[in-house]
Amino acid sequence: MSLGIVSLLFYSQVSLAAVQDEINHLLGFVASTHCQYERNGEYHLGPKALAHIEKKYAYYKKEIKTAEDFIALSATKSSMSGREYLVHCPNQTVIPSKTWLLMELKAFRSLKAAQ
């Protein structure tokens, strides 16, 4: 096996691990939030929102290559109604779930880069 192939395989494994680390962070972020997740007009606290997102993640897992894919496919909108998921945080403007999670992903990546 050539050095180039070995390097590519190593990079792929590191990259997959980094993506999984980001997804795990986002799942933990949802689970521990004090915000409410609005899905199709119903409000859910973190653990219930997490259960739904994990179910969608399991369904779309083969299509997910990045943390952004995870957000888009598992935590952005209802696949049934097409309605955006919204996040209601105390004393803050209601924000689309996609925006909320992308902001957290950016913060997480900045933290990792600083280490």
FENURVEN-V858236 format. One record per backbone hydrogen bond with DSSP energy under -0.5 kcal/mol. NH is the residue of the N-H (numbers start at 1). CO is the residue of the C=O. Records with the same first field share a line. If there is no record, write none. Layout:
NH->CO + CO
This chain:
6->2
7->3
8->4
9->5
10->6
11->7
12->8
13->9
14->10
15->11
16->12
17->13
18->14
19->15
20->16
21->17
22->18
23->19
24->20
25->21
26->22
27->23
28->24
29->25
30->26
31->27
32->28
33->29 + 30
36->88
37->44
38->36 + 86
39->37 + 42
42->39
44->37
46->33
48->45
49->45
50->46
51->47
52->48
53->49
54->50
55->51
56->52
57->53
58->54
59->55
60->56
61->57
63->60
64->60 + 61
65->63
70->66
71->67
72->68
73->69
74->70
75->70 + 71
78->83
82->78
85->76
86->38
87->95
88->36
89->87
92->89
95->87
97->85
100->96
101->97
102->98
103->99
104->100
105->101
106->102
107->103
108->104
109->105
110->106
111->107
112->108
113->109
114->110
115->111 + 112
